[in-house]
Amino acid sequence: MTSCSACSAQGTCVSAHRSTNEMYDRTRAMGLATIFDRYEAQQPQCGFGMQGVCCQLCSHGPCRITKKTDVAICGATADTIVARNLVRLAVHGTAAYTHHLEELARTIKATVAGKTPFKIGDEAKLREIASLVGLDAKKPAGELATALADIILAELRKGSDEPLALVNLLAPKTRLEAWQELGVVPGGVLSEIRDALTKSMTSIDTDPVDLLLTVVRLALAAGYMGLVGTITIQDILLGTPSLAQSEADLGIIDPETVNIVAHGHVPLVATAVIQASQDPEMLSLAKKAGAKGIRVYGSMCTGQELMQRSATSAKGFAGQLSNWLAQEYYVATGAVDLVMMDMNCSIPGLKTVADRFHTRLVSVDRIVRMAGVEDHVDYAPEKVAEQARELIKMAITAYKNRGQDIHIPPYKNPAVAGFGVETILGALGGSLDPLLDAVKKGSIKGIAAVVGCTNNRNGHDTRGLTIMRELIKNNVLVIAAGCMSSAAEIEGLMRPEAADQAGEGLRGICQALGIPPVLNFGSCVDIGRIGVAVTAIAGALGVDPAQLPVVASAPEYLEQKAVVDGVFAVAFGITTHLGPVPPVTGSELVTKILTQDIEGLTGAKFLVEEDPEKAAQAMLAVIDSKRQALGI
Ligand code: XCC
């Protein structure tokens, strides 16, 4: 808990955001232990775990590799243990993305059958993808959507020896060739998950190199289905993001309304609740309870999904509260009546804070459960209209129990949202040429995707924001997704006025187009949107993605989905910076492959650097070297 220059907070400085710092002081004064306290209590953390050299797979264990014992009881080396642990992380990430995609496919089918409150939100995209996968795009939209959902479900379930259609159809040819050569073109995602889990059992696959190739297979499966597949199906269902104005930070909470927070990653229940919150019957119930109205706020990635579509299917969205690390603090305002927890990133600590207030926690996905939380409204596409009303009624009941102890930090910033390939093309008048010209001329030096989670190990958003600011200062256009988007929104980097903080070239472009220097691409699945954008740019220039002056950073990566995101980026040819050192340093071989050798195979590697300024410099150096090689 050091003080930093990132904000002007008077009290403790645990976060880059004044609001979080202020709320942390409040929880401490209440004697409530929250994430920053639990983090301190865990110090020092286990060095074996940090290096990835602890194996707990069999009952001979746990074994760990030390200077004294360089192999486990079974003979497994540090290389095997580290690589096998990495496979297990990647399996989790891939499985979670798959769950999201399955929910969408089920929802599309129920929507076509007229059983949900949703409508097909982007028919043009439906026809485009349908034709790509070999369907007759002239057929009625409903028929096509059902057929497409069935294809997605079948792709998820096919064998690991049957290459994924989306990889073959969407990957740049040069990438596909590189992956074929490495033998990492994945098959059906569920089969890949099964194979990887089986391999990473005790003494099945103990070859560290093969285990790392398994991680790449998983990452490509997750990348083309869980990321690109998910955003595509989600756009077809809820609409492709379009430019929207929104707001972020805890100051957006209205103390006089019934306040519901959508928290997680899958925006289906939340979209239905936003729609139902405008129903006169629901509004009159809220008014009868003494509230001015009903507001649905976003948190983490579900919030980003809603913000991206707040001009269309999520019209009425009240704005983004914050990201992962701030979940306990928005509850501690005392003004949040109900939190809808959909898939992943709802921490058990949330319950302790909710119990201190009147806040009702409800799991809205059959796979989300938390000790002590008894309210489950598990998403069912056919029932979601009714479920949305039930959730609002639960929130109104909770509102009636709200106490007087409310504190809402008075900070907020406007944010422009809704970026993606389509919006960028729209802003540029239908062609990528103006953007490419700006890159060739050097007014935009390159593009950096600063994405993923937030992590107390690196200071809540402090490192991510430092990297973004350094990059834009050096004329690098930043694309943000996941919790990094919330960080940028809260600190005003997603306002067009933030162009003032950019270098001269980027500033000029942003001012001419009226866009911010940090573009919101949305949630963590929207990293797929970045893949689509890079594919389009590489295609327009006739080069491989690895040749482009494009880099990525997950400056505060936290969990398993981020592991596959990072590997996907590197497999795709984009050198990727990681802030927290991943648990691989116990193996010289694995560390060397990921930070050096892999570049010879995919054209990209991992840059691990904890210091954000040095990290930005390293990313700029990569951009410079790519520009030089392209002769621009
Ligand atoms: Fe969770 Fe997506 Fe990570 Fe944030 S960014 S901590 S996954 S909410 Ni994906």
Boltz pocket constraint, residues with backbone or C-beta under 6 A from the ligand:
constraints:
  - pocket:
      binder: B
      contacts: [[A, 264], [A, 265], [A, 300], [A, 301], [A, 323], [A, 324], [A, 344], [A, 345], [A, 452], [A, 453], [A, 454], [A, 481], [A, 482], [A, 483], [A, 484], [A, 523], [A, 524], [A, 525], [A, 558], [A, 559], [A, 561], [A, 562]]
      max_distance: 6.0
